[in-house]
């Protein structure tokens, strides 16, 4: 299973607000149904089988064009681990387990 971070940046839009384009990209993931994802302030993290996720990334990249953007810059980071199952939560838990504050807690 892959964990993929994607940031879709529409350029050449009528406004500096991009939330309608982000919503269009998230609709692609909602319609996919069996994909786990998390919206963050600067992008979206997707978890799933790499071939399916890459197809969804392509669809997300197309969304701003369909909404009138003249140019789209898409940034993708892929963590595709083959030695064991990787999940978004597992990656976060692994870091939190190693993060100890002076009081001994996370």
C-alpha positions as CSV (number, residue, x, y, z in Angstrom):
1,X,0.0,0.0,0.0
2,X,1.3,3.5,-0.9
3,X,0.9,6.7,1.0
4,X,0.8,9.6,-1.5
5,X,0.8,13.3,-0.8
6,X,-0.6,15.5,-3.5
7,X,-0.8,19.3,-3.9
8,X,-2.7,20.6,-6.9
9,X,-2.0,24.3,-7.6
10,X,-4.3,26.0,-10.2
11,X,-2.7,29.0,-12.0
12,X,-4.4,31.5,-14.2
13,X,-7.6,31.7,-12.2
14,X,-9.9,34.6,-11.8
15,X,-9.3,34.8,-8.0
16,X,-6.6,34.2,-5.5
17,X,-9.0,31.9,-3.6
18,X,-8.4,28.2,-4.4
19,X,-10.9,26.4,-2.2
20,X,-13.4,25.6,-5.0
21,X,-10.6,23.9,-6.9
22,X,-9.6,21.9,-3.8
23,X,-13.2,20.9,-3.3
24,X,-13.3,19.6,-6.9
25,X,-10.2,17.6,-6.3
26,X,-11.6,16.1,-3.1
27,X,-14.8,15.1,-5.0
28,X,-12.7,12.8,-7.1
29,X,-11.6,11.0,-3.9
30,X,-15.1,10.9,-2.4
31,X,-16.4,9.3,-5.6
32,X,-13.6,6.7,-5.5
33,X,-15.2,5.3,-2.3
34,X,-12.6,2.8,-1.2
35,X,-9.7,5.2,-0.9
36,X,-8.6,6.6,2.5
37,X,-7.5,10.3,2.4
38,X,-6.8,13.2,4.7
39,X,-7.1,16.8,3.7
40,X,-4.3,19.0,5.2
41,X,-3.9,22.8,5.0
42,X,-1.3,22.5,2.2
43,X,-2.4,19.3,0.4
44,X,-4.0,15.9,0.6
45,X,-2.6,12.6,1.7
46,X,-4.0,9.5,0.0
47,X,-3.6,5.8,1.1
48,X,-4.2,2.9,-1.2
49,X,-2.9,0.6,-3.9
50,X,-0.4,2.6,-6.0
51,X,-2.0,2.0,-9.4
52,X,-5.4,3.2,-8.3
53,X,-4.0,6.2,-6.4
54,X,-2.0,7.3,-9.5
55,X,-5.2,7.2,-11.6
56,X,-6.9,9.3,-9.0
57,X,-4.0,11.8,-9.0
58,X,-4.4,12.1,-12.7
59,X,-8.1,12.9,-12.3
60,X,-7.4,15.4,-9.5
61,X,-4.9,17.1,-11.7
62,X,-7.6,17.5,-14.4
63,X,-10.2,19.0,-12.1
64,X,-8.9,22.6,-12.1
65,X,-8.8,22.6,-15.9
66,X,-12.4,21.5,-15.9
67,X,-13.2,24.4,-13.6
68,X,-11.5,27.0,-15.8
69,X,-7.9,27.1,-14.7
70,X,-5.5,27.8,-17.5
71,X,-2.5,26.1,-15.9
72,X,-2.0,23.5,-13.2
73,X,1.1,22.6,-11.2
74,X,0.8,19.3,-9.3
75,X,3.3,18.1,-6.7
76,X,3.3,14.4,-5.8
77,X,5.3,12.6,-3.1
78,X,5.0,8.8,-3.0
79,X,6.0,6.5,-0.1
80,X,5.6,3.0,-1.5
81,X,6.8,0.5,1.1
82,X,7.1,-3.1,0.0
83,X,8.6,-4.7,3.1
84,X,5.5,-4.1,5.3
85,X,2.1,-2.4,5.3
86,X,2.4,1.3,5.5
87,X,-0.5,3.5,6.6
88,X,-1.0,7.2,7.3
89,X,-1.8,6.5,11.0
90,X,1.2,4.1,11.3
91,X,3.6,6.7,10.0
92,X,2.3,9.3,12.5
93,X,2.3,6.8,15.4
94,X,5.9,5.8,14.7
95,X,7.1,9.4,15.0
96,X,4.9,10.0,18.1
97,X,6.3,6.9,19.8
98,X,9.8,8.4,19.5
99,X,8.8,11.9,20.5
100,X,9.2,12.3,24.3
101,X,8.7,15.6,26.0
102,X,10.7,16.5,29.2
103,X,7.8,15.3,31.3
104,X,8.0,11.9,29.6
105,X,4.9,12.1,27.4
106,X,4.1,13.0,23.8
